[in-house]
């Protein structure tokens, strides 16, 4: 271990009972050197750059018609990215235990904002998911993901071995359901992602597989209930089964046409035609445009980039110095992995259509900035890892 390495170095003394100057220098390096995951930043930058290029290609036609500027959406995304980098840099310098200490306050804030959006939310494309705060539009459900990650990282660490006891899990189960209710009322897909984050964090710390299976069953029943009692959600099931029969299946069909026309190597960057017809090409459906212009090859490259990025998070999580730090990174990793899988599944019509963006690739301000803030926390966790040459 780290401490043993330092102790062995201290024990190597010269005949006068003092450390030699060479060993003293080595000891200082051992005590001061800390790990920082630059590879995580590298893969994130590659994903962002990939996203900027594809965003321009996917949105240039619509942006030219609507705003007279083909780069309108890219410019805005660039501003969001710069804000995200600034936030990530600041947070990466801040001890992640700060967020652990204030996790209950963050949880209550996220819960309150998601309650507020039900009554005072700004409607966009038929959905009220945003709060208008002066010139800024905030999507509280994105904040809820980060809040849940730090809150349950603290709670599960404090519970210790009690996470294996079904009765002791009543409180964390109640708290996640409490947060999910206002989110599910306006955004079921985000609620599913949030529930998945909570589940995977619990899966890491709990050995009680019977409880895990029970929670999965309850979760599936809850999703089925939301779909059943909300007519428009049950309609999505019908559209998913046969999009050709319904007018609202237009988006799905156009996305599938884009994927099918791309072939192995695609039509070429910027040469895709479906950007003119695919609704929300810059948001939820951008993966279909990637397939059209870069083909299966480009899609596989993007998936590999995500896998490499997730592996760096896995590395940090498995080497974190404490459970809370590890759980925070597990939560971030789960969030990104779930969103990538669900977004690709929606675009390929593997699951019913719902609004899930592709991390770092799709256009979006709140989602990108908060996600990059989360990466800042993961980078700070990586700083706690002792590195010995």
C-alpha positions as CSV (number, residue, x, y, z in Angstrom):
1,X,0.0,0.0,0.0
2,X,1.0,3.7,-0.3
3,X,1.7,4.1,3.4
4,X,3.8,1.0,3.5
5,X,5.9,2.3,0.5
6,X,6.6,5.6,2.2
7,X,7.4,3.8,5.5
8,X,9.9,1.5,3.8
9,X,11.5,4.5,2.3
10,X,11.8,6.2,5.7
11,X,13.4,3.1,7.2
12,X,16.2,3.2,4.7
13,X,18.5,5.5,6.7
14,X,22.2,6.1,6.4
15,X,24.6,5.1,9.2
16,X,24.1,8.4,11.0
17,X,20.4,7.6,11.4
18,X,19.2,10.1,8.8
19,X,17.7,9.8,5.4
20,X,20.1,10.2,2.5
21,X,19.4,13.3,0.4
22,X,18.5,11.1,-2.6
23,X,16.0,9.1,-0.6
24,X,14.6,12.3,0.9
25,X,13.9,13.7,-2.5
26,X,12.2,10.4,-3.5
27,X,10.1,10.4,-0.4
28,X,8.9,13.9,-1.0
29,X,7.9,12.9,-4.5
30,X,6.0,9.9,-3.2
31,X,4.2,12.0,-0.6
32,X,3.3,14.8,-3.0
33,X,2.5,13.1,-6.3
34,X,-1.2,12.6,-7.0
35,X,-3.0,11.0,-9.9
36,X,-5.1,13.1,-12.3
37,X,-7.0,11.4,-15.1
38,X,-6.0,13.4,-18.2
39,X,-7.2,10.6,-20.4
40,X,-10.8,11.2,-19.2
41,X,-10.5,14.8,-20.3
42,X,-8.9,13.7,-23.6
43,X,-11.8,11.4,-24.5
44,X,-14.4,14.0,-23.4
45,X,-12.8,16.6,-25.7
46,X,-12.8,14.1,-28.6
47,X,-16.5,13.4,-28.0
48,X,-17.3,17.2,-27.8
49,X,-15.4,17.9,-31.0
50,X,-17.1,15.0,-32.7
51,X,-20.4,16.3,-31.5
52,X,-19.7,19.9,-32.7
53,X,-18.9,18.6,-36.2
54,X,-22.0,16.4,-36.4
55,X,-24.2,19.1,-34.8
56,X,-23.2,21.6,-37.5
57,X,-23.9,19.0,-40.2
58,X,-27.2,18.0,-38.7
59,X,-28.5,21.6,-37.9
60,X,-27.0,23.8,-40.6
61,X,-30.0,23.4,-43.0
62,X,-32.6,24.2,-40.4
63,X,-30.5,27.0,-38.8
64,X,-30.0,28.7,-42.2
65,X,-33.8,28.7,-42.8
66,X,-34.7,29.8,-39.3
67,X,-31.9,32.2,-38.4
68,X,-30.0,32.9,-41.5
69,X,-26.9,31.4,-39.9
70,X,-25.9,27.8,-40.6
71,X,-23.7,27.8,-37.5
72,X,-26.4,29.2,-35.1
73,X,-26.8,26.0,-33.0
74,X,-23.0,25.2,-33.1
75,X,-22.2,28.7,-31.8
76,X,-24.6,28.3,-28.9
77,X,-23.3,24.8,-28.1
78,X,-19.7,26.2,-28.2
79,X,-20.7,28.8,-25.5
80,X,-22.3,26.0,-23.4
81,X,-19.1,24.0,-23.8
82,X,-17.0,26.9,-22.7
83,X,-19.2,27.4,-19.7
84,X,-19.0,23.7,-19.0
85,X,-15.2,23.7,-19.1
86,X,-15.0,26.6,-16.7
87,X,-17.4,24.9,-14.3
88,X,-15.5,21.6,-14.7
89,X,-12.2,23.2,-13.9
90,X,-13.5,25.0,-10.8
91,X,-15.2,21.8,-9.5
92,X,-12.2,19.6,-10.2
93,X,-10.2,21.8,-7.7
94,X,-12.9,21.5,-5.0
95,X,-12.7,18.6,-2.7
96,X,-15.6,16.3,-3.6
97,X,-16.4,15.8,0.1
98,X,-17.8,19.3,-0.1
99,X,-20.7,17.9,-2.2
100,X,-21.0,15.0,0.2
101,X,-21.4,17.3,3.2
102,X,-24.0,19.4,1.5
103,X,-25.8,16.5,-0.3
104,X,-29.1,16.9,1.7
105,X,-29.4,20.6,0.8
106,X,-28.7,19.8,-2.9
107,X,-31.3,17.0,-2.8
108,X,-34.0,19.3,-1.3
109,X,-33.1,22.1,-3.8
110,X,-33.4,19.7,-6.8
111,X,-36.7,18.3,-5.4
112,X,-38.1,21.8,-4.9
113,X,-37.1,23.0,-8.4
114,X,-38.8,19.9,-10.0
115,X,-42.0,20.6,-8.0
116,X,-41.8,24.2,-9.2
117,X,-41.5,23.2,-12.9
118,X,-44.9,21.4,-12.7
119,X,-46.6,24.7,-11.8
120,X,-44.4,27.3,-13.5
121,X,-42.6,25.4,-16.2
122,X,-41.9,26.8,-19.6
123,X,-43.4,24.7,-22.4
124,X,-41.3,23.7,-25.4
125,X,-42.5,21.2,-28.0
126,X,-45.5,20.4,-25.9
127,X,-43.5,19.6,-22.8
128,X,-43.0,21.7,-19.7
129,X,-39.6,20.8,-18.5
130,X,-37.8,24.1,-18.1
131,X,-37.7,27.0,-15.6
132,X,-37.2,30.5,-16.9
133,X,-34.7,32.4,-14.6
134,X,-34.2,35.8,-16.3
135,X,-32.2,35.1,-19.5
136,X,-31.4,31.5,-18.4
137,X,-33.6,28.5,-19.0
138,X,-32.8,25.6,-16.5
139,X,-34.0,22.0,-16.8
140,X,-34.3,20.9,-13.2
141,X,-34.5,17.2,-14.1
142,X,-30.8,17.4,-15.2
143,X,-29.9,18.9,-11.8
144,X,-31.8,16.1,-10.1
145,X,-29.4,13.5,-11.6
146,X,-26.4,15.2,-10.1
147,X,-28.2,15.8,-6.8
148,X,-29.2,12.1,-6.6
149,X,-25.7,10.9,-7.3
150,X,-24.0,12.9,-4.5
151,X,-26.9,12.4,-2.0
152,X,-27.2,8.6,-2.4
153,X,-23.4,8.3,-2.4
154,X,-23.4,9.8,1.0
155,X,-26.4,7.8,2.2
156,X,-25.2,4.4,1.1
157,X,-21.8,5.0,2.6
158,X,-23.4,6.0,5.9
159,X,-25.6,2.9,5.8
160,X,-22.6,0.5,5.7
161,X,-23.7,-3.1,5.9
162,X,-27.3,-2.1,6.3
163,X,-27.6,-1.8,2.5
164,X,-27.9,-5.6,2.5
165,X,-31.0,-5.5,4.8
166,X,-34.4,-5.1,3.0
167,X,-36.0,-3.2,5.9
168,X,-33.1,-0.7,6.0
169,X,-33.6,0.1,2.3
170,X,-37.1,1.5,2.8
171,X,-35.7,5.0,3.5
172,X,-33.5,5.3,0.4
173,X,-36.2,3.7,-1.7
174,X,-38.7,6.2,-0.4
175,X,-36.3,9.1,-1.0
176,X,-35.6,8.2,-4.6
177,X,-39.4,7.6,-5.3
178,X,-40.1,11.1,-3.8
179,X,-37.6,12.7,-6.2
180,X,-38.9,10.6,-9.1
181,X,-42.6,11.6,-8.8
182,X,-42.4,15.2,-9.9
183,X,-39.9,14.3,-12.7
184,X,-42.0,11.4,-14.0
185,X,-45.0,13.8,-14.2
186,X,-43.3,15.8,-16.9
187,X,-40.5,13.7,-18.1
188,X,-40.8,9.9,-17.8
189,X,-37.6,9.2,-19.7
190,X,-35.4,11.2,-17.3
191,X,-37.2,9.5,-14.4
192,X,-36.2,6.1,-15.8
193,X,-32.6,7.3,-16.2
194,X,-32.6,8.6,-12.6
195,X,-34.0,5.4,-11.3
196,X,-31.3,3.5,-13.2
197,X,-28.6,5.6,-11.7
198,X,-29.9,4.9,-8.2
199,X,-30.2,1.2,-8.9
200,X,-26.7,0.7,-10.2
201,X,-25.2,2.7,-7.3
202,X,-27.1,0.4,-4.9
203,X,-26.1,-2.7,-6.9
204,X,-22.4,-1.8,-6.3
205,X,-22.8,-1.7,-2.5
206,X,-25.5,-4.3,-1.8
207,X,-25.1,-8.1,-1.9
208,X,-28.8,-8.8,-1.5
209,X,-29.8,-9.9,-4.9
210,X,-33.4,-10.8,-3.9
211,X,-33.9,-7.2,-2.9
212,X,-32.4,-6.1,-6.3
213,X,-34.8,-8.3,-8.2
214,X,-37.8,-7.0,-6.2
215,X,-36.8,-3.4,-6.9
216,X,-36.6,-4.2,-10.6
217,X,-40.0,-5.7,-10.5
218,X,-41.5,-2.7,-8.7
219,X,-39.8,-0.3,-11.2
220,X,-41.1,-2.1,-14.2
221,X,-44.6,-2.1,-12.7
222,X,-44.4,1.6,-12.0
223,X,-43.3,2.3,-15.6
224,X,-46.2,0.2,-16.9
225,X,-48.6,2.1,-14.7
226,X,-47.4,5.5,-15.9
227,X,-47.8,4.3,-19.5
228,X,-51.2,2.9,-18.9
229,X,-52.7,6.0,-17.2
230,X,-51.2,8.5,-19.6
231,X,-52.8,8.0,-23.0
232,X,-50.1,9.7,-25.0
233,X,-47.5,7.3,-23.6
234,X,-49.6,4.3,-24.5
235,X,-49.9,5.7,-28.0
236,X,-46.1,5.7,-28.2
237,X,-46.2,1.9,-27.7
238,X,-48.5,1.6,-30.7
239,X,-46.4,3.8,-32.8
240,X,-43.3,1.8,-31.8
241,X,-44.9,-1.4,-32.9
242,X,-45.8,0.0,-36.3
243,X,-44.7,3.6,-37.1
244,X,-46.1,3.4,-40.6
245,X,-49.7,3.5,-39.4
246,X,-49.5,6.7,-37.4
247,X,-48.7,10.3,-38.2
248,X,-46.5,10.6,-35.1
249,X,-44.4,7.8,-36.4
250,X,-42.9,10.2,-39.0
251,X,-39.8,11.0,-36.8
252,X,-39.0,7.3,-36.2
253,X,-39.4,6.5,-39.9
254,X,-37.2,9.3,-41.1
255,X,-34.6,8.3,-38.6
256,X,-34.6,4.7,-39.8
257,X,-34.4,5.9,-43.4
258,X,-31.3,7.9,-42.5
259,X,-29.7,4.9,-40.8
260,X,-30.5,2.5,-43.7
261,X,-29.3,4.9,-46.4
262,X,-25.9,5.3,-44.7
263,X,-24.7,1.8,-45.3
264,X,-21.2,0.7,-44.0
265,X,-19.2,4.0,-44.6
266,X,-22.0,6.5,-45.1
267,X,-22.7,9.2,-47.7
268,X,-19.9,11.4,-46.5
269,X,-19.7,14.2,-43.9
270,X,-22.3,16.9,-44.7
271,X,-23.8,14.9,-47.6
272,X,-26.8,13.5,-45.7
273,X,-30.2,14.4,-47.0
274,X,-32.4,13.3,-44.0
275,X,-31.3,16.3,-41.9
276,X,-34.1,18.1,-43.9
277,X,-36.7,15.7,-42.8
278,X,-35.8,14.3,-39.4
279,X,-37.4,16.3,-36.6
280,X,-35.1,17.2,-33.7
281,X,-32.1,16.2,-35.8
282,X,-29.8,18.2,-33.6
283,X,-31.2,16.7,-30.3
284,X,-32.6,13.2,-29.8
285,X,-32.1,12.0,-33.3
286,X,-28.6,13.1,-34.1
287,X,-27.3,9.5,-34.0
288,X,-29.4,8.7,-37.1
289,X,-27.6,11.5,-39.0
290,X,-24.3,10.1,-37.8
291,X,-25.2,6.8,-39.3
292,X,-26.3,8.4,-42.6
293,X,-23.2,10.4,-43.1
294,X,-20.5,8.3,-41.5
295,X,-22.3,4.9,-41.8
296,X,-21.9,1.9,-39.5
297,X,-18.2,2.6,-39.3
298,X,-18.8,6.1,-37.8
299,X,-21.4,4.8,-35.4
300,X,-19.0,2.1,-34.2
301,X,-16.2,4.6,-33.7
302,X,-18.5,6.8,-31.6
303,X,-19.6,3.8,-29.5
304,X,-15.9,2.9,-28.9
305,X,-15.2,6.4,-27.8
306,X,-17.9,6.2,-25.3
307,X,-16.6,2.8,-24.0
308,X,-13.1,4.3,-23.6
309,X,-14.6,7.3,-21.8
310,X,-16.6,5.0,-19.5
311,X,-13.6,2.9,-18.8
312,X,-11.7,5.9,-17.5
313,X,-14.6,6.5,-15.1
314,X,-14.5,2.8,-14.1
315,X,-10.8,3.2,-13.4
316,X,-11.4,6.2,-11.1
317,X,-14.3,4.5,-9.3
318,X,-12.3,1.3,-8.6
319,X,-9.3,3.3,-7.3
320,X,-11.0,5.9,-5.3
321,X,-9.8,6.3,-1.7
322,X,-13.3,6.0,-0.1
323,X,-16.7,4.6,-0.9
324,X,-18.5,7.9,-1.3
325,X,-16.0,9.0,-4.0
326,X,-16.3,5.6,-5.8
327,X,-20.1,5.8,-5.7
328,X,-20.2,9.3,-7.1
329,X,-18.2,8.1,-10.1
330,X,-20.3,5.0,-10.5
331,X,-23.4,7.2,-10.6
332,X,-21.9,9.4,-13.3
333,X,-20.8,6.4,-15.3
334,X,-24.3,4.8,-15.0
335,X,-25.9,8.1,-16.1
336,X,-23.8,8.3,-19.3
337,X,-24.1,4.6,-20.1
338,X,-27.8,4.5,-19.7
339,X,-28.4,7.6,-21.8
340,X,-26.1,6.3,-24.6
341,X,-27.9,2.9,-24.7
342,X,-31.4,4.4,-24.5
343,X,-30.7,7.1,-27.1
344,X,-29.4,4.5,-29.6
345,X,-32.2,2.2,-28.8
346,X,-34.8,4.9,-29.5
347,X,-33.2,6.0,-32.7
348,X,-33.1,2.4,-34.0
349,X,-36.7,1.9,-32.8
350,X,-35.6,-0.9,-30.4
351,X,-37.7,0.8,-27.7
352,X,-40.6,3.4,-27.9
353,X,-39.6,6.9,-28.9
354,X,-38.9,9.3,-26.0
355,X,-36.8,12.3,-25.4
356,X,-33.3,11.2,-24.5
357,X,-30.2,13.1,-25.6
358,X,-26.9,11.6,-26.6
359,X,-24.3,12.9,-24.0
360,X,-21.7,15.4,-25.4
361,X,-23.2,15.0,-28.9
362,X,-26.8,16.3,-28.8
363,X,-27.5,20.0,-28.6
364,X,-28.4,21.2,-25.1
365,X,-27.3,23.8,-22.6
366,X,-28.4,22.6,-19.1
367,X,-27.6,18.9,-19.8
368,X,-24.1,19.6,-21.1
369,X,-23.0,22.1,-18.4
370,X,-24.3,20.0,-15.5
371,X,-22.7,16.8,-17.0
372,X,-19.4,18.5,-17.4
373,X,-19.7,19.7,-13.8
374,X,-20.2,16.1,-12.8
375,X,-17.0,15.2,-14.8
376,X,-15.3,17.9,-12.7
377,X,-16.3,16.0,-9.5
378,X,-15.0,12.7,-11.0
379,X,-11.7,14.4,-11.8
380,X,-11.5,15.6,-8.2
381,X,-12.0,12.0,-7.1
382,X,-9.2,11.0,-9.3
383,X,-7.0,13.6,-7.6
384,X,-7.4,11.6,-4.4
385,X,-5.8,8.5,-5.9
386,X,-2.2,8.0,-4.7
387,X,0.2,7.4,-7.6
388,X,3.6,5.8,-7.0
389,X,6.2,5.3,-9.6
